[in-house]
Amino acid sequence: MSGRLFWFCVATIAYTYAGYPALLTVLARLRPARPFPPLADLPTVTLLIAAYNEQNVIAAKLENSLALDYPRERLQILVAADGSNDATPEIVAGFADQGVDLSYRPERAGKMAAILRALPQARGDIVVLSDANNFYSANALRALVAPFADPHVGAVSGAKVIARGDGALGDSEGLYWKYESYIKCQETRLGSCTGAVGEIMAVRRSLLDRPMPPEARLMADDLFLAMHVLKQGYRVVYAPDARSVERVSSSTRDERERRARIVAQRFVMMRFSHKVLPWSNPLLVWQIVSHKYLRPLVPLAMIGALIANLAAVVRPAAHGGLAGLAHPFNVIMLALQALFYALAWLGGRSEPRGRLGKVLYIPAFLVNGNRAALIGLYRFLTGRHTSLWRRVQRRDDERQASADVMSQSNG
């Protein structure tokens, strides 16, 4: 029994991280989606920036946005600053003479609520969602709108890039987003992505006017909007040339807090799956469950594997070999798990330097990410999750550092 539980948990983890991407790659090669036709004319675009207490970076963000390679007469820049009690609204208002619009009220209701409240002010045929602490490459908007030449494309996700020079945490986060980029490329080849990057996501304005369930305000904006587009029968695709650069969180604790909030919102979406999933497309439902629903459950599989392994050591099976976790395989597997968690503990005590140190930090990154998922699950189950987002401090989160990131994004 212990052996079966152990291998079920291991198989769940392996499928989530490696099995799904492998199957996706095979399917994408067997039945690739049609290529995008050329774009005849550039559509009008509203760049909608969600900004809560972002006085340190909002000016640099707006300067980056105004410098984008897109016809100014076809670009509206709109900032949703609901709830900000610092100088963010005043700084944005200072850009009014350059055509920047502001949506603001003192009350906070969460990021998704702020976006929905600002939408009536959006004039573009395409709405591009962005945060205040990320900076676009000069060609980002042109790359984002190009796939809309296909009338079946309803949303486009750009690529999230972590700025260089942020240590092992930044390197691990950057590696994670390269892994996610590969999955999104394969999903796009197959037909449609299962999600988008919230800080660089473009959506057809007409689709945002369709009715949304009231629970939308409790969910992560990027994932819900992707589901909203998919449910209407449109594709969500990935544009890797549309790059958004940002700093990693200032500490592992801040990054864990950010991920815990996102996971709690994902469980909210899972709770309302009957309302948001595109049930008419079984292939997409399989993709969503594999890519989005299993990820938050990985820490439960990790705990299950450890408990089952311990049980197999305390009460070893008389026979069964490796499959039954009989001796000596029970001890070997427990030793491997102990080594993994020891490396995670060592990596979490300090950010190691050098190439080898960065590799050794990966177990710490994985454990911290799954620990955040457990926190998110706990908050969801106890009703302690909230739609209000807390501004997470970023490394070197000052105007000059933001300008350095902007320079990298354009390089």
SULQUIKA-V468251 format. One record per residue. N is the residue number from 1. RES is the residue in one letter. SS is DSSP state (H for helix, E for strand, C for the rest). PHI is phi in degrees with one decimal (NA if undefined). NEAR is the number of other ideal C-beta (glycine too) atoms within 12 Angstrom. Layout:
n,res,ss,phi,near
N,RES,SS,PHI,NEAR
N,RES,SS,PHI,NEAR
//
This chain:
n,res,ss,phi,near
1,M,C,NA,16
2,S,H,-62.3,31
3,G,H,-63.7,31
4,R,H,-64.3,20
5,L,H,-64.1,25
6,F,H,-59.8,38
7,W,H,-71.5,28
8,F,H,-64.1,21
9,C,H,-65.5,30
10,V,H,-62.9,30
11,A,H,-63.8,21
12,T,H,-62.9,28
13,I,H,-64.1,30
14,A,H,-64.3,21
15,Y,H,-64.7,26
16,T,H,-63.3,32
17,Y,H,-87.4,26
18,A,H,-125.2,19
19,G,H,-64.1,19
20,Y,H,-62.6,33
21,P,H,-57.9,27
22,A,H,-67.1,19
23,L,H,-61.9,24
24,L,H,-61.2,33
25,T,H,-61.3,20
26,V,H,-63.4,16
27,L,H,-64.1,22
28,A,H,-64.8,27
29,R,H,-77.6,14
30,L,H,-75.8,13
31,R,C,-139.2,14
32,P,C,-68.3,18
33,A,C,-72.0,27
34,R,C,-66.8,18
35,P,C,-70.3,14
36,F,C,-76.9,23
37,P,C,-72.5,14
38,P,C,-68.5,11
39,L,C,-85.3,22
40,A,C,-74.7,12
41,D,C,-133.1,13
42,L,C,-71.2,24
43,P,C,-77.7,33
44,T,C,-73.9,25
45,V,E,-128.6,38
46,T,E,-109.1,40
47,L,E,-89.6,47
48,L,E,-99.2,47
49,I,E,-104.0,50
50,A,E,-85.5,46
51,A,C,-139.8,47
52,Y,C,-114.7,35
53,N,C,51.1,28
54,E,C,-115.4,39
55,Q,C,-63.2,28
56,N,C,-74.5,27
57,V,C,-124.6,42
58,I,H,-64.0,43
59,A,H,-64.8,32
60,A,H,-63.4,36
61,K,H,-62.9,43
62,L,H,-68.3,38
63,E,H,-64.1,25
64,N,H,-61.2,39
65,S,H,-67.1,45
66,L,H,-69.4,26
67,A,C,-92.0,26
68,L,C,-65.7,36
69,D,C,-81.1,23
70,Y,C,-152.8,34
71,P,C,-54.8,17
72,R,H,-61.4,20
73,E,H,-71.6,12
74,R,H,-109.3,24
75,L,E,-125.9,37
76,Q,E,-107.7,35
77,I,E,-108.3,43
78,L,E,-128.9,38
79,V,E,-109.6,44
80,A,E,-99.1,45
81,A,C,-113.8,43
82,D,C,-53.7,34
83,G,C,84.7,30
84,S,C,-65.6,33
85,N,C,-116.2,19
86,D,C,-109.4,21
87,A,C,-88.8,19
88,T,H,-53.8,37
89,P,H,-60.1,30
90,E,H,-66.9,19
91,I,H,-64.2,31
92,V,H,-62.3,38
93,A,H,-60.0,22
94,G,C,-68.6,19
95,F,C,-97.9,26
96,A,H,-60.2,17
97,D,H,-69.8,10
98,Q,H,-102.0,19
99,G,C,89.3,22
100,V,E,-85.5,33
101,D,E,-100.0,31
102,L,E,-125.3,31
103,S,E,-116.0,33
104,Y,C,-150.5,28
105,R,C,-147.2,18
106,P,C,-64.8,15
107,E,C,-73.4,15
108,R,C,-101.8,27
109,A,C,-137.6,24
110,G,C,107.4,32
111,K,H,-62.5,43
112,M,H,-62.0,39
113,A,H,-64.3,32
114,A,H,-63.7,39
115,I,H,-64.0,46
116,L,H,-63.6,34
117,R,H,-70.3,26
118,A,H,-81.9,36
119,L,H,-55.3,30
120,P,H,-58.4,18
121,Q,H,-85.6,24
122,A,C,-74.0,34
123,R,C,-107.9,24
124,G,C,-80.2,35
125,D,C,-70.7,25
126,I,E,-119.0,39
127,V,E,-107.3,46
128,V,E,-104.9,52
129,L,E,-90.9,48
130,S,E,-146.4,48
131,D,E,-100.0,44
132,A,C,-88.5,44
133,N,C,-104.1,44
134,N,E,-121.4,46
135,F,E,-130.0,43
136,Y,E,-90.0,49
137,S,C,-66.4,34
138,A,C,-57.8,25
139,N,C,-93.6,22
140,A,H,-57.0,44
141,L,H,-67.7,45
142,R,H,-62.1,31
143,A,H,-67.6,33
144,L,H,-68.6,48
145,V,H,-83.7,43
146,A,H,-55.3,32
147,P,H,-65.0,40
148,F,H,-70.1,42
149,A,H,-61.9,22
150,D,C,-83.7,27
151,P,C,-64.2,18
152,H,C,-86.4,24
153,V,E,-86.0,39
154,G,E,-105.7,37
155,A,E,-151.7,50
156,V,E,-133.3,48
157,S,E,-104.5,48
158,G,E,-88.8,45
159,A,E,-103.5,37
160,K,E,-92.1,41
161,V,E,-122.2,37
162,I,E,-88.6,38
163,A,C,-60.5,37
164,R,C,-73.1,21
165,G,C,92.6,19
166,D,C,-104.7,32
167,G,H,74.4,31
168,A,H,-64.4,35
169,L,H,-62.6,38
170,G,H,-65.1,33
171,D,H,-64.7,31
172,S,H,-66.3,36
173,E,H,-63.2,39
174,G,H,-64.0,30
175,L,H,-63.8,24
176,Y,H,-60.1,28
177,W,H,-73.5,31
178,K,H,-67.6,19
179,Y,H,-62.2,25
180,E,H,-64.9,31
181,S,H,-62.2,30
182,Y,H,-61.4,24
183,I,H,-62.0,35
184,K,H,-63.5,38
185,C,H,-62.4,26
186,Q,H,-69.2,35
187,E,H,-62.6,40
188,T,H,-64.9,36
189,R,H,-60.9,28
190,L,H,-75.2,35
191,G,C,155.6,31
192,S,C,-156.9,43
193,C,C,-77.1,47
194,T,C,-100.9,45
195,G,C,-168.7,41
196,A,C,-146.7,45
197,V,C,-90.2,43
198,G,C,-61.6,38
199,E,C,-86.9,40
200,I,C,-153.5,44
201,M,E,-135.2,47
202,A,E,-110.0,50
203,V,E,-135.9,48
204,R,E,-61.6,37
205,R,H,-58.5,29
206,S,H,-62.0,21
207,L,H,-74.4,32
208,L,H,-76.0,36
209,D,C,-83.7,17
210,R,C,-70.4,20
211,P,C,-57.2,13
212,M,C,-120.3,28
213,P,C,-66.4,24
214,P,H,-59.6,16
215,E,H,-68.7,25
216,A,H,-57.5,34
217,R,H,-69.0,29
218,L,H,-95.1,35
219,M,C,-105.3,43
220,A,C,-64.5,42
221,D,H,-59.8,43
222,D,H,-66.6,40
223,L,H,-68.6,42
224,F,H,-64.1,47
225,L,H,-63.7,44
226,A,H,-62.4,47
227,M,H,-64.3,47
228,H,H,-61.6,39
229,V,H,-70.3,41
230,L,H,-63.1,39
231,K,H,-65.0,33
232,Q,C,-86.3,29
233,G,C,89.4,21
234,Y,C,-100.3,33
235,R,E,-88.7,37
236,V,E,-115.4,49
237,V,E,-124.7,45
238,Y,E,-113.4,43
239,A,E,-119.0,40
240,P,E,-64.6,34
241,D,E,-78.2,26
242,A,E,-87.7,41
243,R,E,-105.3,37
244,S,E,-121.0,50
245,V,E,-109.3,44
246,E,E,-149.8,46
247,R,C,-79.9,42
248,V,C,-75.2,39
249,S,E,-58.5,34
250,S,C,-68.8,24
251,S,C,-152.2,23
252,T,H,-59.4,34
253,R,H,-64.0,19
254,D,H,-64.1,25
255,E,H,-65.7,36
256,R,H,-65.2,28
257,E,H,-63.6,26
258,R,H,-62.4,34
259,R,H,-67.6,35
260,A,H,-61.6,35
261,R,H,-63.6,35
262,I,H,-64.3,39
263,V,H,-65.2,38
264,A,H,-59.4,36
265,Q,H,-67.5,40
266,R,H,-67.8,40
267,F,H,-65.0,35
268,V,H,-60.6,37
269,M,H,-63.6,41
270,M,H,-62.2,33
271,R,H,-62.4,23
272,F,C,-105.6,24
273,S,H,-56.8,25
274,H,H,-61.7,15
275,K,H,-98.0,23
276,V,H,-110.8,35
277,L,C,-77.9,30
278,P,C,-80.9,31
279,W,C,-61.9,19
280,S,C,-75.4,12
281,N,C,-122.8,23
282,P,H,-58.5,12
283,L,H,-61.1,24
284,L,H,-66.4,32
285,V,H,-61.7,24
286,W,H,-60.7,26
287,Q,H,-63.1,36
288,I,H,-65.3,34
289,V,H,-62.5,25
290,S,H,-69.2,30
291,H,H,-89.8,35
292,K,H,-108.5,40
293,Y,H,-88.6,30
294,L,C,-76.7,28
295,R,H,-54.8,39
296,P,H,-67.7,38
297,L,H,-93.0,28
298,V,H,-56.8,32
299,P,H,-60.6,32
300,L,H,-66.6,24
301,A,H,-67.5,30
302,M,H,-64.2,32
303,I,H,-65.0,26
304,G,H,-61.2,26
305,A,H,-65.1,35
306,L,H,-68.2,28
307,I,H,-64.0,21
308,A,H,-64.0,31
309,N,H,-66.2,34
310,L,H,-62.1,23
311,A,H,-63.4,23
312,A,H,-70.0,35
313,V,H,-79.5,27
314,V,H,-67.7,16
315,R,C,-127.0,18
316,P,C,-64.1,24
317,A,C,-71.7,25
318,A,C,-72.1,13
319,H,C,-153.7,13
320,G,C,121.6,20
321,G,C,59.0,17
322,L,C,-65.2,19
323,A,C,-61.4,20
324,G,C,-91.4,24
325,L,C,57.1,38
326,A,C,-78.3,23
327,H,C,-65.2,22
328,P,C,-95.7,16
329,F,H,-66.0,26
330,N,H,-63.6,31
331,V,H,-71.3,19
332,I,H,-62.5,19
333,M,H,-66.7,33
334,L,H,-67.7,28
335,A,H,-64.3,16
336,L,H,-65.1,20
337,Q,H,-64.7,32
338,A,H,-62.4,19
339,L,H,-63.2,16
340,F,H,-59.9,26
341,Y,H,-71.8,26
342,A,H,-65.8,18
343,L,H,-64.0,25
344,A,H,-64.2,27
345,W,H,-66.3,19
346,L,H,-64.5,21
347,G,H,-66.1,32
348,G,H,-77.3,30
349,R,H,-73.3,16
350,S,C,-158.8,16
351,E,C,-85.7,27
352,P,C,-67.8,25
353,R,C,-104.8,15
354,G,H,82.9,13
355,R,H,-62.8,12
356,L,H,-63.8,13
357,G,H,-61.8,22
358,K,H,-66.3,25
359,V,H,-65.4,19
360,L,H,-67.6,29
361,Y,H,-77.0,36
362,I,H,-57.0,30
363,P,H,-57.5,29
364,A,H,-63.8,35
365,F,H,-62.9,39
366,L,H,-66.5,32
367,V,H,-65.7,31
368,N,H,-63.3,37
369,G,H,-63.5,36
370,N,H,-76.3,34
371,R,H,-64.9,31
372,A,H,-62.4,33
373,A,H,-63.2,36
374,L,H,-63.9,28
375,I,H,-62.5,30
376,G,H,-62.6,36
377,L,H,-63.6,32
378,Y,H,-61.1,21
379,R,H,-64.3,26
380,F,H,-65.6,28
381,L,H,-67.4,18
382,T,C,-96.9,13
383,G,C,70.6,13
384,R,C,-98.3,15
385,H,C,-77.4,29
386,T,C,-143.9,24
387,S,C,-84.0,30
388,L,C,-81.2,23
389,W,C,-94.4,37
390,R,C,-102.8,20
391,R,C,-64.9,33
392,V,C,-93.4,30
393,Q,C,-65.5,24
394,R,E,-103.9,34
395,R,C,-64.5,30
396,D,C,51.4,25
397,D,C,-81.4,32
398,E,C,-129.5,21
399,R,H,-58.8,23
400,Q,H,-65.5,15
401,A,H,-64.1,27
402,S,H,-64.1,35
403,A,H,-65.1,24
404,D,H,-65.0,27
405,V,H,-63.4,39
406,M,H,-61.7,36
407,S,H,-63.0,21
408,Q,H,-65.6,27
409,S,H,-65.7,37
410,N,C,-94.6,22
411,G,C,-90.4,15
//
